[in-house]
Amino acid sequence: MCTTEMISFARANTYFENMNTCLIGLSVDSNASHLAWVYDIFCRTGIRIPFPIIADRNGEIARKYGMISNDVSTTETVRSVFVIDDKGIVRTILTYPMNIGRFIPEIARIVQALQMSDCAKASTPANWLPNQPVIVSPPTTFNELIERNSEIESNRNGLTWYLSFKQPDDKCINENFVLNII
């Protein structure tokens, strides 16, 4: 399963790079094991793994990030994804069961949603996809509430004062924020 994930991430690497996002792998296997593994992938598929894979032999990093679940195993990591922004802040954590592969399109969508919500200073609704409207932050004063309701009435861009939508500016659609995926 990890092999299929590495191949999928390798194929998507340019897409992530275009979103100003760096992929990083982390494994409790040795560096020699990683070299043999990526070489075997290359020999069998012709695909090069273009991002680093960190050897965490003693599991120190994996333990700090909660990737080793003693309920499941004391040595094997669960399948985790961490989206970490350019300030070192963990923005998203996904944990998959050991027998379920990661879903790269959803990981890419999360990165895009984080970038969009940061740039537009808004939220993304359920099932949001790129180029769709975002949720406008709710008003904080009564006057803003009245203004928001008037705007919704005239623009038909929401349901009520606390749930209205806007199309993000073009700069947000094209702007990228540095995010790292482990």
N, CA, C and O of each residue as an XYZ file, in Angstrom:
728
protein
N       0.818     -1.185      0.000
C       0.000      0.000      0.000
C       0.865      1.253      0.000
O       0.591      2.183     -0.758
N       1.899      1.300      0.829
C       2.785      2.475      0.822
C       3.379      2.710     -0.560
O       3.559      3.852     -0.982
N       3.679      1.634     -1.251
C       4.248      1.772     -2.594
C       3.268      2.494     -3.502
O       3.663      3.387     -4.252
N       1.995      2.120     -3.445
C       1.000      2.792     -4.290
C       0.857      4.256     -3.900
O       0.643      5.114     -4.757
N       0.975      4.540     -2.608
C       0.876      5.927     -2.162
C       2.079      6.737     -2.645
O       1.925      7.866     -3.111
N       3.269      6.160     -2.533
C       4.474      6.871     -2.988
C       4.395      7.152     -4.488
O       4.748      8.238     -4.947
N       3.929      6.164     -5.238
C       3.777      6.366     -6.686
C       2.755      7.467     -6.956
O       2.978      8.331     -7.804
N       1.644      7.437     -6.240
C       0.596      8.450     -6.439
C       1.083      9.840     -6.049
O       0.826     10.809     -6.764
N       1.783      9.947     -4.921
C       2.330     11.247     -4.530
C       3.386     11.710     -5.531
O       3.446     12.896     -5.856
N       4.219     10.790     -6.025
C       5.238     11.155     -7.020
C       4.563     11.704     -8.276
O       5.001     12.713     -8.829
N       3.510     11.047     -8.719
C       2.778     11.516     -9.907
C       2.132     12.875     -9.671
O       2.004     13.671    -10.601
N       1.723     13.147     -8.431
C       1.053     14.408     -8.098
C       2.028     15.486     -7.636
O       1.611     16.613     -7.370
N       3.306     15.169     -7.537
C       4.274     16.107     -6.968
C       4.278     17.453     -7.684
O       4.278     18.490     -7.021
N       4.282     17.471     -8.998
C       4.293     18.735     -9.742
C       3.050     19.551     -9.416
O       3.122     20.772     -9.272
N       1.922     18.885     -9.302
C       0.670     19.553     -8.945
C       0.804     20.225     -7.579
O       0.405     21.377     -7.410
N       1.370     19.498     -6.596
C       1.579     20.082     -5.272
C       2.584     21.227     -5.338
O       2.387     22.264     -4.703
N       3.659     21.046     -6.100
C       4.646     22.125     -6.239
C       4.008     23.376     -6.824
O       4.330     24.489     -6.409
N       3.101     23.203     -7.790
C       2.412     24.345     -8.379
C       1.518     25.053     -7.358
O       1.148     26.210     -7.553
N       1.174     24.366     -6.283
C       0.423     24.980     -5.180
C       1.388     25.483     -4.099
O       0.969     25.821     -2.992
N       2.678     25.528     -4.433
C       3.715     25.983     -3.498
C       3.748     25.103     -2.250
O       3.880     25.599     -1.132
N       3.629     23.820     -2.452
C       3.560     22.840     -1.377
C       4.663     21.805     -1.564
O       4.873     21.299     -2.666
N       5.357     21.499     -0.489
C       6.441     20.519     -0.525
C       5.976     19.224      0.121
O       5.445     19.227      1.232
N       6.178     18.131     -0.573
C       5.873     16.812     -0.023
C       7.108     16.288      0.698
O       8.233     16.443      0.222
N       6.886     15.672      1.839
C       7.955     15.029      2.599
C       7.413     13.713      3.120
O       6.316     13.673      3.677
N       8.166     12.632      2.946
C       7.781     11.348      3.511
C       8.499     11.121      4.823
O       9.596     11.636      5.039
N       7.884     10.355      5.691
C       8.495      9.982      6.963
C       8.230      8.504      7.168
O       7.100      8.039      7.023
N       9.277      7.769      7.507
C       9.141      6.328      7.688
C      10.056      5.872      8.813
O      11.131      6.434      9.023
N       9.619      4.851      9.531
C      10.455      4.301     10.603
C      11.467      3.298     10.050
O      12.216      2.682     10.809
N      11.487      3.139      8.739
C      12.487      2.266      8.117
C      13.807      3.016      7.972
O      13.856      4.239      8.098
N      14.875      2.267      7.705
C      16.208      2.862      7.573
C      16.377      3.554      6.225
O      15.608      3.327      5.291
N      17.397      4.400      6.144
C      17.706      5.063      4.886
C      18.039      4.043      3.802
O      17.620      4.199      2.655
N      18.795      2.993      4.160
C      19.123      1.949      3.186
C      17.850      1.280      2.670
O      17.738      0.980      1.481
N      16.913      1.052      3.551
C      15.633      0.464      3.151
C      14.883      1.394      2.197
O      14.288      0.942      1.219
N      14.916      2.689      2.487
C      14.263      3.671      1.609
C      14.905      3.673      0.228
O      14.216      3.696     -0.792
N      16.241      3.647      0.211
C      16.943      3.640     -1.078
C      16.571      2.415     -1.897
O      16.302      2.519     -3.094
N      16.555      1.253     -1.252
C      16.183      0.024     -1.956
C      14.744      0.100     -2.450
O      14.433     -0.342     -3.556
N      13.880      0.659     -1.630
C      12.460      0.761     -1.962
C      12.233      1.691     -3.160
O      11.558      1.315     -4.118
N      12.802      2.916     -3.104
C      12.582      3.841     -4.215
C      13.285      3.355     -5.488
O      12.825      3.624     -6.597
N      14.392      2.645     -5.323
C      15.058      2.080     -6.500
C      14.197      0.978     -7.119
O      14.087      0.892     -8.342
N      13.595      0.148     -6.295
C      12.713     -0.912     -6.793
C      11.506     -0.306     -7.511
O      11.095     -0.788     -8.566
N      10.944      0.752     -6.929
C       9.826      1.436     -7.594
C      10.272      1.957     -8.953
O       9.561      1.806     -9.947
N      11.450      2.568     -8.993
C      11.971      3.102    -10.250
C      12.190      1.987    -11.273
O      11.797      2.121    -12.432
N      12.819      0.882    -10.843
C      13.106     -0.224    -11.768
C      11.824     -0.847    -12.327
O      11.781     -1.239    -13.493
N      10.796     -0.935    -11.508
C       9.558     -1.604    -11.920
C       8.582     -0.687    -12.649
O       7.764     -1.148    -13.446
N       8.671      0.634    -12.369
C       7.674      1.544    -12.945
C       8.279      2.689    -13.754
O       7.587      3.318    -14.555
N       9.565      2.960    -13.547
C      10.194      4.111    -14.182
C       9.899      5.419    -13.465
O      10.286      6.487    -13.940
N       9.219      5.347    -12.328
C       8.843      6.543    -11.579
C       9.897      6.840    -10.518
O      10.267      5.972     -9.728
N      10.372      8.087    -10.516
C      11.307      8.545     -9.489
C      10.517      9.228     -8.391
O       9.604     10.007     -8.663
N      10.864      8.939     -7.171
C      10.244      9.622     -6.032
C      10.973     10.960     -5.878
O      12.141     10.975     -5.489
N      10.307     12.085     -6.175
C      10.988     13.374     -6.248
C      11.074     14.141     -4.928
O      11.574     15.265     -4.905
N      10.604     13.565     -3.852
C      10.606     14.266     -2.570
C      11.376     13.435     -1.551
O      11.519     12.224     -1.718
N      11.868     14.072     -0.506
C      12.655     13.324      0.491
C      11.776     12.404      1.339
O      10.601     12.675      1.585
N      12.394     11.311      1.771
C      11.769     10.415      2.738
C      12.706     10.387      3.938
O      13.848      9.939      3.836
N      12.221     10.861      5.056
C      13.028     10.947      6.268
C      13.023      9.597      6.974
O      11.968      9.006      7.207
N      14.218      9.118      7.310
C      14.351      7.871      8.075
C      14.242      8.208      9.564
O      15.077      8.927     10.111
N      13.223      7.689     10.194
C      12.959      7.941     11.619
C      13.064      6.601     12.350
O      12.086      6.111     12.915
N      14.260      6.020     12.330
C      14.477      4.648     12.822
C      13.981      4.417     14.249
O      13.401      3.369     14.535
N      14.195      5.363     15.131
C      13.754      5.141     16.512
C      12.317      5.614     16.750
O      11.800      5.488     17.860
N      11.675      6.153     15.720
C      10.281      6.573     15.824
C      10.061      7.838     16.623
O       8.935      8.145     17.015
N      11.144      8.583     16.868
C      11.039      9.792     17.688
C      10.070     10.813     17.085
O       9.203     11.342     17.780
N      10.226     11.081     15.792
C       9.344     12.051     15.132
C       7.925     11.492     15.067
O       6.957     12.195     15.355
N       7.814     10.223     14.687
C       6.495      9.597     14.579
C       5.751      9.625     15.914
O       4.544      9.862     15.944
N       6.449      9.389     16.996
C       5.811      9.424     18.315
C       5.366     10.853     18.676
O       4.280     11.051     19.221
N       6.208     11.836     18.367
C       5.859     13.227     18.677
C       4.598     13.658     17.935
O       3.821     14.463     18.448
N       4.394     13.138     16.755
C       3.221     13.495     15.954
C       2.063     12.504     16.146
O       1.045     12.607     15.461
N       2.210     11.560     17.059
C       1.127     10.618     17.343
C       0.883      9.608     16.242
O      -0.234      9.114     16.091
N       1.914      9.293     15.469
C       1.762      8.369     14.343
C       1.917      6.912     14.746
O       1.610      6.017     13.959
N       2.383      6.664     15.946
C       2.475      5.281     16.425
C       1.400      5.118     17.493
O       1.450      5.739     18.554
N       0.436      4.273     17.186
C      -0.675      4.033     18.095
C      -0.431      2.717     18.817
O      -0.503      1.648     18.210
N      -0.144      2.793     20.106
C       0.148      1.575     20.860
C      -1.021      0.594     20.858
O      -0.824     -0.599     21.091
N      -2.237      1.082     20.598
C      -3.384      0.178     20.483
C      -3.271     -0.714     19.252
O      -3.794     -1.828     19.228
N      -2.580     -0.209     18.228
C      -2.441     -0.945     16.967
C      -1.102     -1.660     16.905
O      -1.046     -2.846     16.579
N      -0.014     -0.944     17.218
C       1.330     -1.493     17.151
C       2.266     -0.572     17.928
O       2.019      0.630     18.023
N       3.328     -1.130     18.477
C       4.301     -0.293     19.183
C       5.448      0.127     18.271
O       6.300      0.926     18.661
N       5.464     -0.413     17.059
C       6.561     -0.089     16.142
C       6.092      0.401     14.774
O       6.845      1.097     14.092
N       4.890      0.067     14.357
C       4.413      0.465     13.034
C       3.614      1.753     13.132
O       2.852      1.960     14.076
N       3.801      2.613     12.141
C       3.076      3.882     12.127
C       1.717      3.704     11.457
O       1.551      2.876     10.561
N       0.748      4.502     11.913
C      -0.516      4.577     11.194
C      -0.284      5.480      9.994
O       0.719      6.192      9.944
N      -1.177      5.465      9.046
C      -1.032      6.273      7.839
C      -1.529      7.679      8.144
O      -2.733      7.922      8.229
N      -0.598      8.586      8.305
C      -0.944      9.954      8.698
C      -0.547     10.950      7.618
O       0.375     10.718      6.835
N      -1.257     12.046      7.599
C      -0.924     13.187      6.755
C      -0.998     14.416      7.645
O      -1.986     14.628      8.348
N       0.048     15.216      7.609
C       0.074     16.475      8.339
C       0.284     17.587      7.327
O       1.228     17.548      6.538
N      -0.590     18.570      7.351
C      -0.395     19.758      6.531
C       0.118     20.829      7.488
O      -0.575     21.238      8.420
N       1.346     21.271      7.235
C       2.032     22.219      8.115
C       2.331     23.476      7.305
O       2.917     23.400      6.225
N       1.932     24.620      7.824
C       2.130     25.840      7.047
C       3.563     26.357      7.168
O       4.394     25.772      7.863
N       3.829     27.449      6.488
C       5.183     27.999      6.441
C       5.637     28.599      7.774
O       6.801     28.970      7.922
N       4.730     28.696      8.735
C       5.095     29.160     10.077
C       5.296     27.989     11.027
O       5.525     28.186     12.220
N       5.210     26.771     10.502
C       5.395     25.573     11.322
C       4.149     25.160     12.086
O       4.227     24.340     13.000
N       3.010     25.713     11.727
C       1.756     25.394     12.414
C       1.066     24.233     11.705
O       0.846     24.278     10.495
N       0.726     23.191     12.468
C      -0.011     22.052     11.910
C      -1.436     22.524     11.660
O      -2.141     22.911     12.591
N      -1.854     22.492     10.406
C      -3.177     22.986     10.021
C      -4.189     21.860      9.847
O      -5.386     22.059     10.051
N      -3.708     20.678      9.470
C      -4.601     19.545      9.243
C      -3.883     18.274      9.626
O      -2.688     18.121      9.370
N      -4.615     17.359     10.240
C      -4.089     16.033     10.534
C      -5.114     15.022     10.019
O      -6.287     15.068     10.392
N      -4.666     14.126      9.174
C      -5.503     13.020      8.709
C      -4.852     11.727      9.172
O      -3.643     11.553      9.022
N      -5.631     10.831      9.724
C      -5.109      9.538     10.139
C      -5.964      8.452      9.500
O      -7.177      8.395      9.698
N      -5.312      7.605      8.742
C      -5.984      6.509      8.063
C      -5.661      5.207      8.788
O      -4.576      5.076      9.356
N      -6.572      4.250      8.780
C      -6.226      2.929      9.321
C      -5.044      2.347      8.540
O      -4.807      2.720      7.391
N      -4.315      1.442      9.168
C      -3.116      0.889      8.533
C      -3.406      0.189      7.205
O      -2.515      0.066      6.365
N      -4.632     -0.265      7.011
C      -4.942     -1.006      5.793
C      -5.685     -0.172      4.746
O      -6.225     -0.723      3.787
N      -5.715      1.143      4.925
C      -6.400      2.029      3.980
C      -5.403      3.042      3.434
O      -4.748      3.751      4.197
N      -5.289      3.107      2.115
C      -4.367      4.047      1.482
C      -4.883      5.471      1.527
O      -6.089      5.713      1.567
N      -3.957      6.397      1.519
C      -4.303      7.817      1.536
C      -4.926      8.228      0.207
O      -4.635      7.640     -0.835
N      -5.786      9.242      0.255
C      -6.511      9.710     -0.928
C      -5.942     11.056     -1.356
O      -6.293     12.095     -0.796
N      -5.075     11.032     -2.338
C      -4.321     12.213     -2.750
C      -5.224     13.367     -3.214
O      -4.941     14.512     -2.863
N      -6.302     13.123     -3.989
C      -7.153     14.259     -4.376
C      -7.744     15.011     -3.180
O      -7.881     16.233     -3.235
N      -8.093     14.314     -2.115
C      -8.630     14.998     -0.931
C      -7.531     15.797     -0.233
O      -7.787     16.890      0.272
N      -6.333     15.270     -0.201
C      -5.226     15.996      0.417
C      -4.951     17.283     -0.366
O      -4.730     18.338      0.228
N      -4.965     17.193     -1.686
C      -4.776     18.389     -2.520
C      -5.907     19.385     -2.296
O      -5.666     20.590     -2.229
N      -7.138     18.892     -2.180
C      -8.287     19.777     -1.951
C      -8.154     20.499     -0.604
O      -8.495     21.677     -0.492
N      -7.659     19.794      0.410
C      -7.463     20.422      1.721
C      -6.439     21.549      1.615
O      -6.650     22.631      2.163
N      -5.338     21.305      0.919
C      -4.321     22.349      0.739
C      -4.944     23.551      0.034
O      -4.733     24.690      0.449
N      -5.704     23.304     -1.021
C      -6.347     24.403     -1.747
C      -7.344     25.150     -0.855
O      -7.429     26.376     -0.911
N      -8.094     24.414     -0.037
C      -9.073     25.053      0.849
C      -8.372     25.916      1.893
O      -8.826     27.020      2.195
N      -7.270     25.418      2.444
C      -6.515     26.208      3.412
C      -5.971     27.481      2.765
O      -6.061     28.566      3.339
N      -5.411     27.337      1.577
C      -4.876     28.497      0.877
C      -5.983     29.498      0.571
O      -5.804     30.704      0.741
N      -7.127     28.991      0.119
C      -8.237     29.868     -0.230
C      -8.782     30.575      1.007
O      -8.996     31.788      0.987
N      -9.006     29.832      2.071
C      -9.586     30.460      3.266
C      -8.631     31.493      3.869
O      -9.077     32.524      4.373
N      -7.337     31.232      3.823
C      -6.367     32.216      4.313
C      -6.390     33.484      3.467
O      -6.443     34.594      3.997
N      -6.352     33.312      2.177
C      -6.286     34.465      1.272
C      -7.588     35.269      1.291
O      -7.564     36.498      1.354
N      -8.716     34.572      1.237
C     -10.016     35.248      1.153
C     -10.532     35.683      2.522
O     -11.548     36.370      2.620
N      -9.824     35.279      3.579
C     -10.282     35.551      4.947
C     -11.735     35.120      5.093
O     -12.598     35.871      5.548
N     -11.963     33.875      4.687
C     -13.310     33.301      4.675
C     -13.195     31.815      5.018
O     -12.106     31.317      5.304
N     -14.301     31.132      4.986
C     -14.329     29.688      5.241
C     -14.816     28.966      4.006
O     -15.516     29.543      3.173
N     -14.448     27.713      3.888
C     -14.958     26.909      2.785
C     -16.084     26.019      3.319
O     -15.951     25.418      4.385
N     -17.181     25.939      2.585
C     -18.307     25.123      3.045
C     -18.057     23.633      2.819
O     -17.068     23.239      2.201
N     -18.965     22.827      3.327
C     -18.900     21.378      3.105
C     -18.825     21.100      1.605
O     -19.496     21.751      0.804
N     -18.006     20.135      1.248
C     -17.850     19.686     -0.141
C     -17.290     20.763     -1.074
O     -17.452     20.675     -2.292
N     -16.636     21.773     -0.507
C     -16.072     22.845     -1.319
C     -15.044     22.298     -2.286
O     -14.258     21.411     -1.953
N     -15.066     22.842     -3.488
C     -14.061     22.544     -4.509
C     -13.496     23.862     -5.023
O     -14.162     24.893     -4.936
N     -12.273     23.843     -5.559
C     -11.679     25.072     -6.077
C     -12.609     25.791     -7.056
O     -13.339     25.164     -7.824
N     -12.562     27.107     -7.004
C     -13.342     28.016     -7.848
C     -14.806     28.129     -7.434
O     -15.596     28.771     -8.126
N     -15.173     27.518     -6.323
C     -16.525     27.679     -5.808
C     -16.543     28.811     -4.784
O     -15.497     29.184     -4.253
N     -17.727     29.361     -4.506
C     -17.819     30.432     -3.512
C     -17.384     29.974     -2.125
O     -17.401     28.785     -1.806
N     -16.995     30.948     -1.316
C     -16.594     30.697      0.064
C     -17.591     31.389      0.990
O     -18.363     32.246      0.562
N     -17.560     31.007      2.251
C     -18.468     31.582      3.243
C     -17.835     32.853      3.810
O     -16.683     32.847      4.244
N     -18.599     33.929      3.797
C     -18.146     35.200      4.334
C     -18.163     35.106      5.861
O     -19.093     34.549      6.443
N     -17.145     35.645      6.494
C     -17.113     35.650      7.958
C     -18.348     36.368      8.496
O     -18.774     37.376      7.931
N     -18.922     35.860      9.575
C     -20.147     36.496     10.095
C     -19.868     37.889     10.654
O     -18.754     38.183     11.087
N     -20.874     38.728     10.639
C     -20.692     40.071     11.186
C     -20.435     40.018     12.688
O     -20.823     39.065     13.364
N     -19.783     41.044     13.190
C     -19.468     41.081     14.630
C     -20.252     42.156     15.369
O     -20.225     42.206     16.599
N     -20.952     43.017     14.633
C     -21.765     44.053     15.281
C     -23.187     43.995     14.719
O     -23.431     43.417     13.660
N     -24.104     44.597     15.443
C     -25.494     44.624     14.991
C     -25.618     45.381     13.671
O     -26.354     44.953     12.782
N     -24.909     46.497     13.533
C     -24.972     47.271     12.283
C     -24.470     46.441     11.100
O     -25.049     46.487     10.015
N     -23.391     45.683     11.314
C     -22.897     44.795     10.251
C     -23.927     43.718      9.921
O     -24.073     43.334      8.761
N     -24.637     43.233     10.929
C     -25.681     42.230     10.709
C     -26.784     42.791      9.812
O     -27.211     42.133      8.863
N     -27.240     43.995     10.110
C     -28.281     44.638      9.304
C     -27.785     44.833      7.873
O     -28.507     44.568      6.911
N     -26.536     45.301      7.749
C     -25.932     45.508      6.425
C     -25.833     44.187      5.654
O     -26.115     44.131      4.457
N     -25.430     43.132      6.360
C     -25.313     41.810      5.717
C     -26.669     41.330      5.209
O     -26.763     40.822      4.092
N     -27.718     41.483      6.012
C     -29.051     41.057      5.577
C     -29.507     41.830      4.351
O     -30.131     41.254      3.460
N     -29.210     43.114      4.287
C     -29.561     43.920      3.105
C     -28.803     43.417      1.882
O     -29.358     43.309      0.789
N     -27.534     43.114      2.086
C     -26.709     42.603      0.990
C     -27.260     41.267      0.473
O     -27.321     41.042     -0.736
N     -27.651     40.403      1.380
C     -28.204     39.099      0.986
C     -29.499     39.292      0.204
O     -29.735     38.603     -0.789
N     -30.330     40.217      0.643
C     -31.587     40.483     -0.062
C     -31.343     40.974     -1.482
O     -32.005     40.532     -2.421
N     -30.401     41.878     -1.634
C     -30.175     42.438     -2.963
C     -29.328     41.531     -3.855
O     -29.544     41.507     -5.066
N     -28.380     40.791     -3.300
C     -27.481     39.968     -4.127
C     -27.858     38.486     -4.183
O     -27.340     37.736     -5.011
N     -28.762     38.076     -3.299
C     -29.150     36.651     -3.225
C     -27.918     35.753     -3.057
O     -27.754     34.746     -3.747
N     -27.049     36.163     -2.103
C     -25.793     35.441     -1.910
C     -25.700     34.767     -0.542
O     -24.603     34.575     -0.016
N     -26.848     34.407      0.034
C     -26.797     33.734      1.319
C     -28.166     33.334      1.812
O     -29.188     33.615      1.186
N     -28.155     32.665      2.961
C     -29.404     32.219      3.573
C     -29.844     33.142      4.693
O     -31.035     33.398      4.874
N     -28.871     33.636      5.441
C     -29.142     34.514      6.569
C     -27.854     35.251      6.927
O     -26.811     35.000      6.323
N     -27.917     36.160      7.906
C     -26.784     37.013      8.250
C     -25.528     36.229      8.590
O     -24.423     36.715      8.347
N     -25.660     35.042      9.140
C     -24.471     34.267      9.526
C     -24.033     33.264      8.456
O     -23.034     32.567      8.636
N     -24.769     33.185      7.350
C     -24.389     32.261      6.280
C     -24.605     32.920      4.923
O     -25.662     32.802      4.303
N     -23.557     33.622      4.485
C     -23.589     34.218      3.155
C     -22.292     33.861      2.435
O     -21.295     33.483      3.051
N     -22.340     33.992      1.124
C     -21.242     33.505      0.287
C     -20.705     34.624     -0.589
O     -21.377     35.622     -0.850
N     -19.459     34.422     -1.038
C     -18.858     35.339     -2.003
C     -17.939     34.540     -2.910
O     -17.406     33.495     -2.538
N     -17.775     35.069     -4.108
C     -16.782     34.506     -5.019
C     -15.448     35.128     -4.637
O     -15.345     36.353     -4.569
N     -14.417     34.312     -4.385
C     -13.130     34.897     -3.982
C     -12.509     35.744     -5.085
O     -12.755     35.533     -6.272
N     -11.700     36.706     -4.661
C     -10.957     37.544     -5.613
C     -10.041     36.673     -6.462
O      -9.621     35.594     -6.043
N      -9.741     37.161     -7.658
C      -8.821     36.441     -8.541
C      -7.471     36.208     -7.887
O      -6.850     35.167     -8.101
N      -7.005     37.176     -7.085
C      -5.694     37.006     -6.443
C      -5.686     35.780     -5.533
O      -4.648     35.134     -5.385
N      -6.820     35.449     -4.925
C      -6.887     34.277     -4.053
C      -6.892     32.983     -4.850
O      -6.384     31.960     -4.393
N      -7.452     33.034     -6.005
C      -7.493     31.832     -6.834
C      -6.094     31.481     -7.308
O      -5.769     30.305     -7.470
N      -5.269     32.484     -7.529
C      -3.916     32.247     -8.037
C      -2.842     32.304     -6.966
O      -1.721     31.857     -7.205
N      -3.151     32.842     -5.789
C      -2.147     33.000     -4.749
C      -1.861     31.664     -4.081
O      -2.762     30.849     -3.885
N      -0.625     31.455     -3.742
C      -0.209     30.222     -3.073
C       0.451     30.534     -1.743
O       1.133     31.548     -1.590
N       0.239     29.652     -0.792
C       0.883     29.734      0.499
C       1.719     28.477      0.657
O       1.310     27.402      0.219
N       2.872     28.598      1.270
C       3.747     27.443      1.440
C       3.144     26.517      2.484
O       2.908     26.929      3.619
N       2.897     25.286      2.112
C       2.408     24.263      3.024
C       3.223     23.008      2.803
O       3.574     22.692      1.666
N       3.527     22.293      3.856
C       4.278     21.040      3.757
C       3.361     19.880      4.124
O       2.583     19.969      5.074
N       3.455     18.820      3.384
C       2.677     17.620      3.676
C       3.639     16.514      4.049
O       4.532     16.171      3.274
N       3.461     15.955      5.234
C       4.293     14.830      5.672
C       3.486     13.579      5.482
O       3.965     12.485      5.778
